[in-house]
Amino acid sequence: MGVSHLVQSTRAGADAGFALSGVIILALILKYPFFEYGPRYTVATGESLIDGYGRIGIWAVWLYLAITLSTALIVQTAVILFTSFLIQVAFGLSLPLPVIAALLLIVCATILRIGKFKILDRTIKIILVILAISTACAATLTLPRVDFQTIALWPPVSAAVPFAFIIALAGWMPSAIDIAAWSSVWTVAKDQERGTRTSMAHALLDFRIGYIATGGLAFAFLLLGAGVMYQSGTAFNNAGPQFSLQLIDLYSQTLGEWTRPIVFAAVVTTMFSTALTVVDGFPRVIARTVDVIRTAETQGMHYGDTGTVYQIASLVLGVLTVIVVALFAGSLTVMIDFATIVSFMTGPILGYLNLRAVTGPNVATQYQPGRTLMILSYSGIVLLGGTAIFYLVTLW
């Protein structure tokens, strides 16, 4: 739960009521297999999806690296920008936003460096539960205000709902497909640390529960935006500080003013956890990709190591992120839309690589996807890819 929920789902409800509910459902269904292939491949083989790309061919690894390098700065900047705005508003800081972004990146890097992420991870899970419960309660209380006549399986493209925002909403719903490769690298690292491998049944059950819960929360945020802001005469502000305050107002207007500090803490912590994920995720998969390119031998390599490539990638991304934040600090929603659209455009390619990896000869037949998942995978690649091409055509 992060930008896709707090920003995009809430904006969708505020701008169009329930007219974009079909987009969320379709994105959750069509992208599902590509996320599942992360834990499925890792449990079946004991290696990450990036190693699986290497088994497809070195071209697949280079393609993945090119996509990662082209999207890393955009995605990280969008997450850091929103988190920095939340921190600035929550603590009433007068520091320039680039300074807050730089400090945020330093704190994230320090936590990851000294290995205190486990403690923070446990704390964040508690905060996430608090935010989830708060969102569910707030959404339930707004039910009487919602105009359910706006429900549509196919969204109306209009000035209020431009096609670009439909693409942006689906791009990170429930997240970018890149996450599948990230989670596979983290899973192998955890398994190596524990000395045991998670069972397929446990891994898939854990994934499906999380996926369904994430989808449900997307609709809770959609309902919150639709119930409080749709046709109210107000809209979300593109500027970060105003947007952050409007987001918190959605809770205080339904749950009561006393919830404002609690929700603020939960939202800031949630986005901080997302920032931590991104700050560690991109350098980690870049380092793993370089390892696979350097050698065809994947056995015996320790996934938990963060060597020179990881450190260089972290530093370069951090510096560039602060620079971009300084240049585009006044356009929060524009930056987020750009990042989510880019993720949508690259999604079908990554989905295809995930499918090729999980159906490779090194994956035992009983662990490969069944007929239903295969049909859904090819449908997702065709529909998502076709939509991406159509969107590119509309730009000309």
Secondary structure, DSSP 8 states (H G I E B T S, - for coil): --HIIIIIIHHHHHHHTTTTHHHHHHHHHHHHHHHHHHHHHHHHHSS-HHHHHHHH-HHHHHHHHHHHHHHHHHHHHHHHHHHHHHHHHHHT--S-HHHHHHHHHHHHHHHHHHT-HHHHHHHHHHHHHHHHHHHHHHHHHTGGG--GGG--SS---SSSS-HHHHHHHHHTSS--THHHHHHHHHHHHHHHHHTS---HHHHHHHHHHHHHHHHHHHHHHHHHHHHHTTTSS----SSHHHHHHHHHHHHHHHH-GGGHHHHHHHHHHHHHHHHHHHHHHHHHHHHHHHHHHH-S--TT--TT---HHHHHHHHHHHHHHHHHHHHHTT-HHHHHHHHHHHHHHHHHHHHHHHHHHHTSTTS-GGGS--HHHHHHHHHHHHHHHHHHHHHHHHH-
